[in-house]
Amino acid sequence: MADTQKGNIQKTYALVLGIVLSIVGILGFFTSSILNIFGINALQSILHLIAAAFGIYVGTKGQGRGYNLSIGWIGVILGILGFIPGIKDVLLNLLNINAGITWLHLVIGLVSLGVAYGVKK
């Protein structure tokens, strides 16, 4: 695969994730749960919209890999923290991060790291 095509995978993943995060971010202002599985609130929505803006930007103008690494590690760290007693309660109270979103953060984090590390420049 040509280098430009590999770079496009990074950018495309960042763009798609940015679009999804923007949708989730907007929904979070109108509901406290998505699909009755994933907890969300206004503060978490603001964070999603910030991450979405960066994803959309790097997906159209930037490199993509740095964003995918950042989102990957943030997702993995949030996923791990969401299983630690005491910390998971703080995340639930502050950001409405429940077990469903904890698993989702972990999966998105691992997939993002897989894209970032697996698709070389």
FENWO-V294708 format. One record per run of one state. SS is the DSSP state (~ for helix, > for strand, _ for the rest). FROM is the first residue (numbers start at 1). TO is the last residue. Records with the same first field share a line. If there is no record, write none. Layout:
SS->FROM-TO / FROM-TO
//
This chain:
_->1-2 / 28-32 / 35-37 / 40-41 / 61-64 / 82-86 / 96-98 / 119-121
~->3-27 / 42-60 / 65-81 / 87-95 / 99-118
>->33-34 / 38-39
//
